[in-house]
């Protein structure tokens, strides 16, 4: 079987130039506690609030 791959043409209209690609929402985060440097290296994060073990 032979498959032909063509390059897709990319045409833009004036309407597409005004469209947003994406908008991110990142809530403010406060980090009060920290792990010790040794524990942070073991867990992969300095902040206990971000530590999520995958067991």
ZAMIDREN-699594 format. One record per residue: residue in three letters; x, y, z of N, C-alpha, C, CB in turn. Coordinates in steps of 0.05 Angstrom, whole numbers, plus 5000, padded with zeros to 4 digits. Each point is the difference from the previous one (the first is absolute). Glycine has a CB too. Layout:
REM ZAMIDREN-699594
<residuo ALA, n_xx X, n_yy Y, n_zz Z, ca_xx X, ca_yy Y, ca_zz Z, c_xx X, c_yy Y, c_zz Z, cb_xx X, cb_yy Y, cb_zz Z>
...
***
This chain:
REM ZAMIDREN-699594
<residuo UNK, n_xx 5017, n_yy 4977, n_zz 5000, ca_xx 4983, ca_yy 5023, ca_zz 5000, c_xx 5018, c_yy 5025, c_zz 5000, cb_xx 4963, cb_yy 4975, cb_zz 5024>
<residuo UNK, n_xx 5030, n_yy 5044, n_zz 4960, ca_xx 5015, ca_yy 5024, ca_zz 4997, c_xx 4984, c_yy 5024, c_zz 5010, cb_xx 5026, cb_yy 4981, cb_zz 4961>
<residuo UNK, n_xx 4985, n_yy 5035, n_zz 5057, ca_xx 4986, ca_yy 5023, ca_zz 5011, c_xx 5014, c_yy 5025, c_zz 4991, cb_xx 4985, cb_yy 4973, cb_zz 5040>
<residuo UNK, n_xx 5000, n_yy 5046, n_zz 4951, ca_xx 5011, ca_yy 5025, ca_zz 4991, c_xx 4994, c_yy 5021, c_zz 5021, cb_xx 4993, cb_yy 4987, cb_zz 4951>
<residuo UNK, n_xx 5028, n_yy 5026, n_zz 5057, ca_xx 4998, ca_yy 5021, ca_zz 5020, c_xx 5003, c_yy 5027, c_zz 4987, cb_xx 5017, cb_yy 4970, cb_zz 5036>
<residuo UNK, n_xx 4963, n_yy 5047, n_zz 4963, ca_xx 5001, ca_yy 5026, ca_zz 4989, c_xx 5003, c_yy 5021, c_zz 5022, cb_xx 4972, cb_yy 4985, cb_zz 4960>
<residuo UNK, n_xx 5042, n_yy 5036, n_zz 5034, ca_xx 5002, ca_yy 5022, ca_zz 5019, c_xx 4973, c_yy 5015, c_zz 4999, cb_xx 5051, cb_yy 5004, cb_zz 4994>
<residuo UNK, n_xx 4939, n_yy 5001, n_zz 5030, ca_xx 4975, ca_yy 5015, ca_zz 5001, c_xx 5004, c_yy 5029, c_zz 4994, cb_xx 4982, cb_yy 4967, cb_zz 5033>
<residuo UNK, n_xx 5001, n_yy 5044, n_zz 4952, ca_xx 5001, ca_yy 5029, ca_zz 4995, c_xx 4990, c_yy 5015, c_zz 5025, cb_xx 4994, cb_yy 4993, cb_zz 4950>
<residuo UNK, n_xx 5020, n_yy 5028, n_zz 5057, ca_xx 4991, ca_yy 5015, ca_zz 5023, c_xx 4991, c_yy 5028, c_zz 4990, cb_xx 5031, cb_yy 4975, cb_zz 5032>
<residuo UNK, n_xx 4944, n_yy 5029, n_zz 4967, ca_xx 4989, ca_yy 5026, ca_zz 4992, c_xx 4988, c_yy 5013, c_zz 5024, cb_xx 4992, cb_yy 4983, cb_zz 4953>
<residuo UNK, n_xx 5013, n_yy 5043, n_zz 5049, ca_xx 4988, ca_yy 5014, ca_zz 5023, c_xx 4982, c_yy 5022, c_zz 4989, cb_xx 5040, cb_yy 4990, cb_zz 5029>
<residuo UNK, n_xx 4940, n_yy 5016, n_zz 4985, ca_xx 4982, ca_yy 5022, ca_zz 4993, c_xx 5004, c_yy 5022, c_zz 5019, cb_xx 4966, cb_yy 4969, cb_zz 4980>
<residuo UNK, n_xx 5024, n_yy 5055, n_zz 5014, ca_xx 5003, ca_yy 5022, ca_zz 5018, c_xx 4986, c_yy 4995, c_zz 5027, cb_xx 5003, cb_yy 5031, cb_zz 4960>
<residuo UNK, n_xx 4976, n_yy 4952, n_zz 5039, ca_xx 4986, ca_yy 4993, ca_zz 5025, c_xx 5018, c_yy 4984, c_zz 5019, cb_xx 4956, cb_yy 5000, cb_zz 4975>
<residuo UNK, n_xx 5060, n_yy 4982, n_zz 5014, ca_xx 5017, ca_yy 4983, ca_zz 5016, c_xx 5022, c_yy 5016, c_zz 5013, cb_xx 4990, cb_yy 4962, cb_zz 4970>
<residuo UNK, n_xx 5019, n_yy 5060, n_zz 5019, ca_xx 5021, ca_yy 5016, ca_zz 5012, c_xx 4991, c_yy 5013, c_zz 5027, cb_xx 5018, cb_yy 5009, cb_zz 4954>
<residuo UNK, n_xx 4956, n_yy 4993, n_zz 5050, ca_xx 4990, ca_yy 5013, ca_zz 5025, c_xx 4991, c_yy 4980, c_zz 5021, cb_xx 4986, cb_yy 5038, cb_zz 4972>
<residuo UNK, n_xx 5017, n_yy 4936, n_zz 5022, ca_xx 4992, ca_yy 4980, ca_zz 5019, c_xx 5022, c_yy 4993, c_zz 5019, cb_xx 4968, cb_yy 4981, cb_zz 4965>
<residuo UNK, n_xx 5025, n_yy 5014, n_zz 5060, ca_xx 5019, ca_yy 4992, ca_zz 5020, c_xx 5005, c_yy 4970, c_zz 4997, cb_xx 4986, cb_yy 5036, cb_zz 5032>
<residuo UNK, n_xx 5039, n_yy 4956, n_zz 4970, ca_xx 5006, ca_yy 4971, ca_zz 4999, c_xx 4992, c_yy 4986, c_zz 5025, cb_xx 5038, cb_yy 5010, cb_zz 4969>
<residuo UNK, n_xx 4969, n_yy 5003, n_zz 5054, ca_xx 4993, ca_yy 4988, ca_zz 5026, c_xx 5001, c_yy 5021, c_zz 5021, cb_xx 5018, cb_yy 4955, cb_zz 4986>
<residuo UNK, n_xx 4971, n_yy 5039, n_zz 5037, ca_xx 5002, ca_yy 5018, ca_zz 5023, c_xx 5003, c_yy 4983, c_zz 5025, cb_xx 4971, cb_yy 5036, cb_zz 4978>
<residuo UNK, n_xx 5050, n_yy 4969, n_zz 5037, ca_xx 5006, ca_yy 4984, ca_zz 5023, c_xx 4989, c_yy 5013, c_zz 5025, cb_xx 5041, cb_yy 4982, cb_zz 4978>
<residuo UNK, n_xx 4952, n_yy 5001, n_zz 5041, ca_xx 4992, ca_yy 5010, ca_zz 5027, c_xx 5017, c_yy 4986, c_zz 5020, cb_xx 4952, cb_yy 5009, cb_zz 4985>
<residuo UNK, n_xx 5063, n_yy 5007, n_zz 5030, ca_xx 5018, ca_yy 4989, ca_zz 5020, c_xx 4993, c_yy 5014, c_zz 5027, cb_xx 5037, cb_yy 4989, cb_zz 4966>
<residuo UNK, n_xx 4951, n_yy 4997, n_zz 5053, ca_xx 4993, ca_yy 5013, ca_zz 5025, c_xx 5025, c_yy 5007, c_zz 5016, cb_xx 4957, cb_yy 4975, cb_zz 5001>
<residuo UNK, n_xx 5042, n_yy 5046, n_zz 5015, ca_xx 5022, ca_yy 5007, ca_zz 5018, c_xx 5004, c_yy 4978, c_zz 5020, cb_xx 4990, cb_yy 5049, cb_zz 4994>
<residuo UNK, n_xx 5035, n_yy 4945, n_zz 5011, ca_xx 5007, ca_yy 4978, ca_zz 5018, c_xx 5018, c_yy 5012, c_zz 5022, cb_xx 4996, cb_yy 4965, cb_zz 4964>
<residuo UNK, n_xx 4999, n_yy 5026, n_zz 5060, ca_xx 5018, ca_yy 5008, ca_zz 5023, c_xx 5012, c_yy 4975, c_zz 5011, cb_xx 4972, cb_yy 5041, cb_zz 5010>
<residuo UNK, n_xx 5053, n_yy 4960, n_zz 4995, ca_xx 5015, ca_yy 4977, ca_zz 5011, c_xx 5012, c_yy 5009, c_zz 5026, cb_xx 5010, cb_yy 4981, cb_zz 4954>
<residuo UNK, n_xx 4979, n_yy 5007, n_zz 5068, ca_xx 5009, ca_yy 5008, ca_zz 5026, c_xx 5022, c_yy 4982, c_zz 5011, cb_xx 4954, cb_yy 5018, cb_zz 5009>
<residuo UNK, n_xx 5044, n_yy 4957, n_zz 4985, ca_xx 5019, ca_yy 4980, ca_zz 5011, c_xx 5019, c_yy 4991, c_zz 4978, cb_xx 4967, cb_yy 4986, cb_zz 5035>
<residuo UNK, n_xx 5057, n_yy 5005, n_zz 4973, ca_xx 5018, ca_yy 4988, ca_zz 4980, c_xx 5013, c_yy 4975, c_zz 5013, cb_xx 5009, cb_yy 5045, cb_zz 4979>
<residuo UNK, n_xx 4998, n_yy 4936, n_zz 5003, ca_xx 5015, ca_yy 4977, ca_zz 5009, c_xx 5029, c_yy 5008, c_zz 5005, cb_xx 4969, cb_yy 4968, cb_zz 4975>
<residuo UNK, n_xx 5045, n_yy 5015, n_zz 5039, ca_xx 5029, ca_yy 5004, ca_zz 5002, c_xx 5012, c_yy 4994, c_zz 4973, cb_xx 5001, cb_yy 4987, cb_zz 5049>
<residuo UNK, n_xx 5023, n_yy 5024, n_zz 4945, ca_xx 5012, ca_yy 4995, ca_zz 4974, c_xx 5003, c_yy 4970, c_zz 4993, cb_xx 5025, cb_yy 5043, cb_zz 5006>
<residuo UNK, n_xx 4982, n_yy 4941, n_zz 5013, ca_xx 5003, ca_yy 4971, ca_zz 4995, c_xx 4973, c_yy 4987, c_zz 4993, cb_xx 5039, cb_yy 4999, cb_zz 5032>
<residuo UNK, n_xx 4940, n_yy 5008, n_zz 4984, ca_xx 4974, ca_yy 4989, ca_zz 4995, c_xx 4988, c_yy 5010, c_zz 4974, cb_xx 4993, cb_yy 4997, cb_zz 5050>
<residuo UNK, n_xx 5013, n_yy 5029, n_zz 4943, ca_xx 4990, ca_yy 5011, ca_zz 4975, c_xx 5012, c_yy 4985, c_zz 4976, cb_xx 4995, cb_yy 5045, cb_zz 5023>
<residuo UNK, n_xx 5030, n_yy 4949, n_zz 4979, ca_xx 5012, ca_yy 4985, ca_zz 4978, c_xx 4988, c_yy 4972, c_zz 4997, cb_xx 5042, cb_yy 5025, cb_zz 5007>
<residuo UNK, n_xx 4952, n_yy 4962, n_zz 5015, ca_xx 4988, ca_yy 4974, ca_zz 5000, c_xx 4971, c_yy 5000, c_zz 4988, cb_xx 5028, cb_yy 4988, cb_zz 5040>
<residuo UNK, n_xx 4957, n_yy 5034, n_zz 4967, ca_xx 4972, ca_yy 5001, ca_zz 4992, c_xx 4996, c_yy 5015, c_zz 4974, cb_xx 4989, cb_yy 4999, cb_zz 5048>
<residuo UNK, n_xx 5032, n_yy 5016, n_zz 4942, ca_xx 4997, ca_yy 5013, ca_zz 4975, c_xx 4987, c_yy 5028, c_zz 5001, cb_xx 4998, cb_yy 4956, cb_zz 4980>
<residuo UNK, n_xx 4998, n_yy 5054, n_zz 5044, ca_xx 4988, ca_yy 5027, ca_zz 5003, c_xx 5009, c_yy 5011, c_zz 5027, cb_xx 4961, cb_yy 4988, cb_zz 4970>
<residuo UNK, n_xx 5041, n_yy 5038, n_zz 5031, ca_xx 5007, ca_yy 5013, ca_zz 5025, c_xx 4975, c_yy 5005, c_zz 5017, cb_xx 5039, cb_yy 5021, cb_zz 4978>
<residuo UNK, n_xx 4938, n_yy 4979, n_zz 5009, ca_xx 4975, ca_yy 5008, ca_zz 5014, c_xx 4982, c_yy 4976, c_zz 5006, cb_xx 5003, cb_yy 5045, cb_zz 4978>
<residuo UNK, n_xx 4989, n_yy 4951, n_zz 5047, ca_xx 4982, ca_yy 4978, ca_zz 5007, c_xx 4973, c_yy 5001, c_zz 4986, cb_xx 5023, cb_yy 4998, cb_zz 5044>
<residuo UNK, n_xx 4968, n_yy 5027, n_zz 4950, ca_xx 4974, ca_yy 5003, ca_zz 4986, c_xx 5000, c_yy 4988, c_zz 4972, cb_xx 4992, cb_yy 5041, cb_zz 5027>
<residuo UNK, n_xx 5032, n_yy 4957, n_zz 4961, ca_xx 5002, ca_yy 4990, ca_zz 4973, c_xx 5007, c_yy 4970, c_zz 4999, cb_xx 5014, cb_yy 5045, cb_zz 4985>
<residuo UNK, n_xx 4992, n_yy 4943, n_zz 5037, ca_xx 5009, ca_yy 4972, ca_zz 5001, c_xx 4976, c_yy 4982, c_zz 4997, cb_xx 5038, cb_yy 5012, cb_zz 5029>
<residuo UNK, n_xx 4962, n_yy 4971, n_zz 4950, ca_xx 4979, ca_yy 4981, ca_zz 4994, c_xx 5013, c_yy 4973, c_zz 4994, cb_xx 4968, cb_yy 5036, cb_zz 4982>
<residuo UNK, n_xx 5034, n_yy 4946, n_zz 5038, ca_xx 5013, ca_yy 4974, ca_zz 4994, c_xx 4982, c_yy 4983, c_zz 4982, cb_xx 5024, cb_yy 5002, cb_zz 5044>
<residuo UNK, n_xx 4988, n_yy 4985, n_zz 4938, ca_xx 4986, ca_yy 4982, ca_zz 4981, c_xx 5008, c_yy 4971, c_zz 5006, cb_xx 4997, cb_yy 5036, cb_zz 4964>
<residuo UNK, n_xx 4989, n_yy 4952, n_zz 5055, ca_xx 5006, ca_yy 4973, ca_zz 5008, c_xx 4980, c_yy 4981, c_zz 4988, cb_xx 5021, cb_yy 5015, cb_zz 5043>
***
